[in-house]
Amino acid sequence: MTFQLHAITTGTLELAQASSTAAAIHSFVDYIHIREKQRSARELLYWVEAFRKAGVPAEKIIVNDRLDVALAAGAGGVQLTESSVPLKQVRPFLRQLAAGCSVHEPAAVAHANEERADWILFGHIYDTASKPGRKPRGLETLQAAAYASRVPVIAIGGIKPHHIREVKAAGAKGVAVMSGIFASKDPAAAAASYQTAIKKEEINDMHIVVNGKSTPISLQELTIEELLASYSLQGKAVIVEINGHIVPKERLGLTTIQEGDRIEIVQFVGGG
Amino acid sequence: MNSRYSRQELFLKEEHPYANKHVLLVGAGALGSALAEMLVRAGIGQLTIIDRDYVDWTNLQRQQLYNEQDARDSLPKAEAAKKRLQEINSDVSISAITADAGPQELSALMDEKCPDLLLDGTDNFETRFIINDLSQKYQVPWIYGACVGSQGVSCVIVPGETPCLACLLDVLPAEGMTCDTAGIIAPAVQMTTAFQGAEALKILAGRWEDIRRELVGVDLWKNTYSSISTVSLKKADCPSCSDTAVYPYLTEENQTKTAVLCGRNTVQVRPPNNRAFNLPEIAAMLKQWDASVKMNGFLLSAIVSGKRIVLFQDGRMLVHGSKDPEEAKKLYQRLLG
């Protein structure tokens, strides 16, 4: 599953600007959360409808807290916080909606797992303007939360593109961003830069098995010849097998390596 | 259970199947020493060892049959090996031959000894390809083994069943890493010969279904293991093992008269025809050129033109401190005509 990117409205924008931003960013994100705590249910309904009209796919629209709005407006899901009706009690009415939970303590993660939430928003990880006066939870608590969770844990709170690597390393399966995207001067560029950072980490995820050892490779479209060169074996007397098939010498430069390939290389050395 | 081979018999579930088996071991260096000791302890009936070199101080780090006195005495390896091996098992009949393992010498040995198995204890591909051709011509299995650094490779070659070395390697590989340039650790030797030795014990006991059918490579430092099935690699038109085989490596043109020895910074020069040297006469002659001439019963060593040379009775000369075959040839001709 790819690393998720959630964008969350700030609660300070007017609908026209919010919906045009949503239209500009939706292709870069997995979900857009409408989190407008001051607005009425009817306003929230108009927001969902406006986003949809602006071209945002319905399944990407998540309504914070208001299950009734999500259902009536045909949104993709609901985000339940610690002030919302609990997921257990909401479940009979969800129909096709996705349901995310927001938690602030690693201990609450187990409960969200029991309730089979679709994701868990966990934070806040870094210094953020959203919750003035509160200390950031930090990567350690993120790691504790992610370790205990089968449900994907999405990190939130002051996350910038350069945080993606460490947040991922801590076990998060995605990030949620509020002012970093919706309050940005160029939200599309901002969303794109998060996506770029995510893709960069995905490339480092590519693993193949060489001679029984799991080996990360950082280049896509790598040929076997290039792999041999990385081991200083180019031009040497070797036999190469990929996924059980021997690669003829003339095809070494033409065969590209895929994620998960099992490669055996035996070099004919001559000493004794 | 007090019989010498009882532990082996328990494993094999068979009473000593090795007593009448004969192995021809080419090379008594790192690989050869380990293989020889393994098979002698296992109690094969006969072992013939051929090696062209003598024991050097730098061998002691990994060539398990030799000791410091052997190095001081500059004993030929085949002789030193036999001496040690007989101490280990006096029941094994051991022939030690100090000579170059060229096509004529090896063919003669094949005719004379009719071995059940050929073992690779060599350090160069030229000799391996000769062994490979002989294996096909005489229909005797052989086991390729090679090591350098922390890695080793091995493969069993059974005429008529598996691909041969020429199927696997269509050209003689260019000089690659040698023990001289890349070094070697003793465990790499032990690991390679463990693979070769196990296959030897299977073949000699007739356990054909248990033979490994893969080319295996292990790196003990990088902690990798690779094995590739060679079943699909037999070439229908192979010049060494097909129906139209011509055994190209047994012909005279393919033999070089000089060879650079692996790990020794040394060139060997062979005479164009068989020569037998009278070492004492040559020693006397050389003493005019240089005072540090030494002799044991098998060879003579001296320093000529700043290079240490060693002369064997069969006319071969080793030139130490040189990797230049032309220079070595010239020196040979200058000294011996």
Interface residues (C-beta under 8 A of the other chain):
Chain A: V210 N211 G212 K213 K236 A237 I239 E241 I246 E264 I265 V266 Q267 F268 V269 G270 G271 G272
Chain B: G27 G29 A30 L31 G32 D120 G121 T122 D123 N124 F125 R128 G145 A146 C147 V148 G149 Q151 G152 V153 L168 L169 P173 E175 G176 M177 T178 C179 I184 T192 L215 V216 G217 D219 K222 N223 T224 Y225 S226 S227 I228 S229 T230 S232 L233 C262 G263
